[in-house]
Amino acid sequence: MLAIVKFMVFLLVLAIVASFAVKNGDDVILHYYFGLESVPMPLFLVIFGSLVLGALISLLFAVGEQLRLRYTIRSLERKMRRMEEELYSLRNLPLTSELSEKGEAVGEGRTKPPTKEFPAEVPVRYQS
């Protein structure tokens, strides 16, 4: 059913373009800079050519924007992957570390995490 509707719309657009071409069949000469002129051609070809040229220029800009967005997405995905790896490594660090005689953490240059007593009125929530 949808194919029939698409075909009917295509025929309607084709009929409109054909009637536009018949109504605008007069020959025109395009005058360019420096005294250059085109060969006589039907007006509908000039209009259709302008439409196609505009569509191609728009397509070039759209492709450029798509490439820029893909690059941005790829760089953000790499950044997210690095941050997830860092988060994973931080989650796997031990909560307590062995202390040397000087009070410094042993290995990897970590220091002892600060100890902080919570006031009695602040409830401590534990995630399960």
N, C-alpha and C positions, 0 to 999 in steps of 0.2 A: 504494500500500500504506500509506504513512504517513497519507494522508487518511482511510483506513478506520480506522486505529488512533486517530487524533484524534477521529473521529466516535464511536467506541465509548467512549472515555474521557468525551466530552461527555455521552453518554447515561447512563453510569454516575453521573456527578456530578449530572445532572438527576434521576435516580431517587432518589439519596440526599437531595437537597434536597426533592423532593416528599414522600418518606416523613417527613422531619423536619417539614415543614409540617403533615402530617396528624396526627402525634403531638403537636405543640405548637400546636394550633388553639384552645386556650382563650383567652378574652378577658382582657386585663389592662388595668389603668388605671395610668398612670404619674403619680406624685405629684412635682410640681416644688416649688421654693421658693415662699414667700409664699402657700401654699394653692392654687396652680394645679394642675389635673389635666388629663390628656389624655382624649380620648374613648376608650371601650373599643375595643381593637383586638387582633387575634390575636397571640400571643406570638412566632410566627415572623416577623411583620412587624417587631416591635420588635428582634429579634435581627438580622434581615437589614438593617434600617435602620442599626443600630449598626455592622455590618460595613462597609456602604457608606460611612458617615460616616468611619470610621477609615481606610478606603482612600483617600478623598479628601484627608484631612488628611496622610496619608503621601505622597501624590502631590504636594501643595503643597510639602512639605519637600524632596522629591526634586528637583522642578523648581528650587527655590531653590538647592540644592547644585549642580545641573548648570550653572545660570547663573553661579554663583561660579567653578566650575572652568573654564568657557569664558573668562571674563574673565581668570583667572590664566594660562591657556594663551596667550591673545592677547597679554597683556603680556610674557610670557616670550619669545614669538616675536619681538616688537618688539625686546626687549633683545638677543636672539641676533642679529637682523639688524644692529643697530647695532654689536655687537661684531665680527661678520664683516666689516662695512664698514671698521671701524677696523683689523682685522687685515690686510685687503687693502691698505689704504693704507700700513700699516707695512711690509708685505712689499715694496711698490714703492718704498720710500725707497732712495736710493743708499747703498751701504755707506761710501763715502768722500765727504767734502764739501769744497768749496773753502774755503780759509782766507783770511781777510783778513790784512792786515799785523799786526793786533793778536792774531792767533791765534784769532779767533772765526769761527764758521761763517758763510758768506755765505748770506743768504736764509733765511726761515722761522725764524730764531732758534735754529737747531740748533748744538750745540757739537760739537767733534771727539770722536769716540768714543774712550774710553780704550784705550791700547795696553797689552797685558799679555803678557809673555813667559811661555810655558808651560815648566815644568821639564822636563828631558830625560826623566824617568821617566814622565811623563804622556803617553800617546799622544793625538794629536789625530785625531779621527775626522771624516771628511768624508762628507756625505750626497750621494749621486748621484741 
